[in-house]
């Protein structure tokens, strides 16, 4: 397993945990598309964690390209 894969997994798990925490603290029970159900909020957080990692750790071209 590469270093990038490990950090991607960590970012996705942290994002999912943050989404779940958001659902517990601020999630609404009726009328909200993302935060009304715990798994949607967690999935949204996981996607945001993945995208945030791409901002922090962009792909760099290697010397052979």
Buried (B, 14 or more C-beta within 10 A) or exposed (E): EEEEEEEBBEBBEBBBBBBBBBBEEEBEEEEBEBBBBBEBBBBBBBBBBBEEBEEEEEEEEEEEE
